[in-house]
Amino acid sequence: MSTPLPALIIGAGIAGLPLALQLAKAGKPSIVIERCPGLETKGQNIDLRGPGQEVVARLGLEAAIRAKTTTEKGMSVEDENRKSWAFFGVSEQKEGKKNTSPTSDIEILRGDLADVFYQECLAKYPNLISFRFGAKIASIEENDDSVTLTLKSGEVLHGSILVGADGQGSQVRQMCLASSSNINVRHFHLYMSYYTIPREEHDTDIWRIYITTKRRSLFIRPDGSGKTVRVSLCVMTQDPEAVKAFEEQRDPKVYKEKLKEIFTGAGWEAPRLLKAMDETSDFYLHPTVQIRMDKWHKGRVVLLGDAAWAPSPLGGMGTTLAVSGAYLLAWHLNRKDVGDDPTKAFTRWEEEYRGYVEKAQDIPSFAPGLFYPRNVLEVKALRWFAYMIGVVSKLPFLGSFFGGGEDPFKLPADEEMA
Ligand SMILES: Cc1cc2nc3c(=O)[nH]c(=O)nc-3n(C[C@H](O)[C@H](O)[C@H](O)COP(=O)(O)OP(=O)(O)OC[C@H]3O[C@@H](n4cnc5c(N)ncnc54)[C@H](O)[C@@H]3O)c2cc1C
């Protein structure tokens, strides 16, 4: 019997790694190709909800993941004097229910979640999952019964399928699906920067948010280390100078100068955060966009996670969609009746999953603007609104109204695979 061709998975990220694990569970090999020289451990706090939590439990990784959470106890909306106007505690995941509080019971650093998946690949499936780090794609060629991937190093890999799990800026999307799917990039005109700074005595295990005028907000979040905290400066702007600095220059120095200009005088902890920005080693900034496509697959090539549907960080669903989408894709690929025709699996998977993704992407265009007020009046109105929601959501008879109801997506059982 000939050895089956591996799945070629581009991107050792939050979507690519659980896909490799779930395929390996069914005895299927994969090669994971990552452009970074090692596992990309950058990234700040991400949360895992509903079906995403169910997937890690089924992979036997729940304890390892819970051991690495950021210990965040909730989210507080503060004013310039650090007075809290609203507090939202941790919302615990209840089976089959949506978890809609800003702080989920699994808050983890992106790098830690990726590392748990990666270590599991190494420990449990050394013969089924292999890695190519620091690898750059030169070309992708589809044949009737396989896909050929050539790397810039000259290495040529043959796979049964190729999965683009290469994030929001996906190269696979551009190379393989640009001609067959309408790709719509929805821009929120929101720029979010992230970095790590030393923890100070008054920092707590609460995610603290300060929202101020001129569409600016500042976040400080715990990371569980006890030594550092994670910071975010966010601004919604269409000012041509700012857009040029954030979109065209691709230079952290330029980003930082622009952020200093925008956030100087913002109040709250802005002086501390701006000063620390110069000393941090992990600064990055990205425009907040959403990717929408008519179709996520073509022939033997399929997109997964942010590459296919980046929902934006605004809904807090990017990680959950990536992890449960990976599981469901593997579930369909592992079905016996798929045989040699992966497009059957891709089609069934997309039919089943698209509705859930589109629901998560359904952010009304006015909504982000509500959280980025322009002037003092709007800031005050937002604080009172947050205060009321904070109070009402704690009332027992109304609390469940904010609990989110049924989660619209249910994972199929492993045993149902036939
Ligand atoms: C550095 C980084 C930091 C992030 N920080 C946050 C954050 O703070 N908060 C948040 O909510 N979300 C963050 N995200 C996004 C979050 O991880 C995703 O929204 C989500 O988890 C979906 O995962 P994904 O696997 O689809 O994409 P990602 O987690 O982005 O993984 C994509 C992987 O593909 C690799 N890759 C990209 N292009 C290529 C290529 N051409 N060839 C090979 N490999 C490639 C990347 O290096 C990365 O390892 C971050 C992503 C990255 C890459």
The ligand as an ORCA input file, in Angstrom:
! r2SCAN-3c Opt
* xyz 0 1
  C       1.797     37.871     15.591
  C       0.319     37.776     15.825
  C      -0.243     38.436     16.916
  C      -1.620     38.402     17.133
  N      -2.121     39.042     18.227
  C      -3.423     38.990     18.497
  C      -3.940     39.635     19.655
  O      -3.205     40.241     20.414
  N      -5.273     39.561     19.886
  C      -6.112     38.880     19.033
  O      -7.327     38.816     19.283
  N      -5.637     38.245     17.942
  C      -4.321     38.301     17.652
  N      -3.827     37.680     16.527
  C      -4.789     37.005     15.643
  C      -5.277     35.672     16.178
  O      -4.213     34.801     16.414
  C      -6.192     35.121     15.129
  O      -7.285     36.014     14.936
  C      -6.893     33.835     15.424
  O      -6.403     33.169     16.497
  C      -6.981     32.990     14.164
  O      -5.802     32.246     13.972
  P      -5.160     31.885     12.562
  O      -4.377     30.648     12.777
  O      -6.170     31.944     11.507
  O      -4.154     33.066     12.301
  P      -2.818     33.419     13.054
  O      -2.894     33.077     14.487
  O      -2.547     34.809     12.645
  O      -1.725     32.420     12.449
  C      -1.233     32.492     11.137
  C       0.135     31.834     11.104
  O       0.558     31.772      9.760
  C       1.884     32.242      9.636
  N       2.037     32.773      8.277
  C       1.538     33.915      7.786
  N       1.858     34.025      6.467
  C       2.569     32.921      6.144
  C       3.152     32.458      4.934
  N       3.060     33.144      3.813
  N       3.806     31.272      4.961
  C       3.886     30.546      6.101
  N       3.342     30.933      7.282
  C       2.678     32.108      7.298
  C       1.990     33.283     10.737
  O       3.336     33.540     11.085
  C       1.201     32.618     11.857
  O       1.991     31.727     12.592
  C      -2.471     37.687     16.253
  C      -1.895     37.002     15.160
  C      -0.522     37.038     14.936
  C       0.085     36.280     13.769
*
